[in-house]
């Protein structure tokens, strides 16, 4: 094995995706080239997935990586691969082009040719990796002055944390989410939503669209960076509002004491939004048999009149402990206890119907199974059945952004190299002979790993 091949193999441990997006929505010019890092699955993947279903088509580069084989694995197609790559192959996937970033002759030239026709280059390597491979922002800009480089880092490319590694939960820990999630007497918790990975991808998508709009005026691309830590902080901005309120007042909507605190506390299911809110337990008492209820000032009287007679407090609506919002804040634990008593008589769906009739903001705690079988979810195409040639029937999350003139079309993830020839012909204009020559030279596949000392 040559030194160059060894370097390429080591570097490929960091690569999972190389994609190209073309103009399908009319205003997104030309094509967009995207790549992602191995093992950190959802940041760039989510960003490119949204762009592919909303405004572009993508040509993902894949090879046997963690996104493809993450359990449960079936015939080489992991669940993460199916979810992250869905809809990106419109028309499809290129074979492995990883070598192009590391100076391998044929794929290096191919990568540069694709870059010349691209609008967006996305990456989330560690700081300095692109520079070492010869694709710094300055080099990319010189190859294509119109290209926009979208970059995701754990902590950004500057500052004392710049060289630290990050994963989803690390970003939640360092961005303020974990310290404000959980119950006061317990440990901090991560959220079930991937706000570190997917949230950062959403932020990058916004930045890339803004950069495309800016380029319409200037004709020049720019560097767009989003740090996972920064993105989590932004998604926790209500907690930052409360952090500043602590220096001036107590947080009376919290069910835990906040006097003397200097940091926003964990407060279980408290709403933390001015209005009182919490989860009310329902029958039959399973782990998700709850409904979240927000008790607004305007709905209290009707709610109390409906609840009171059923919990032994027929005069609840006029009880001075709960008469005004300040009183209810002071005695909210007693109020929630009464609502729990009432809720124990109903399923979460039954209680939702009762509360909706009273105009009380509420929503049942929906498990993944609840959502997968929910009429509203299916009607809005947010859980879409797909047919995959290797895995068979598969469901993917739909597109939350609904466009009236160019609605999203959710499609399955591609097979490895499924549309290589189609893309090379459409994007680069290659003929069959050129493609065959490049394939023979190994331009579309990663070099084989060494089986012994060379």
Secondary structure, DSSP 8 states (H G I E B T S, - for coil): --HHHHHHHHHHTTEEEEEEEEE-SSSS-SEEEEEEESS--SHHHHHHHHHHHHTEEE--B--SSHHHH-SSEETTEEHHHHHHSTT-BSS--B---GGGGGT-HHHHHHHHHHHHTEEEEEE---TTHHHHTT--HHHHHHH-TT-EEEEEESS-SSSTTTT----HHHHHHHTTTGGGSS-TTS-----SS-TTTHHHHHHHHHHHHHHHHHHHHHS---EEEEEHHHHHHHHTHHHHHHHHHTTTS--TTSSS--TT-SS----TT---SSSEEEEEE-TT--TT-EEEEEE-GGGHHHHHHHHHTTTT-TTGGG-TTTSSHHHHHHTHHHHHHHHHHHHTTS-HHHHHHHHHHTT--EEE---HHHHHT-HHHHHTTSEEEEEETTTEEEEEE--SS--SSS---------TTTTHHHHHHHHH---HHHHHHHHHTTTTS-----SS--
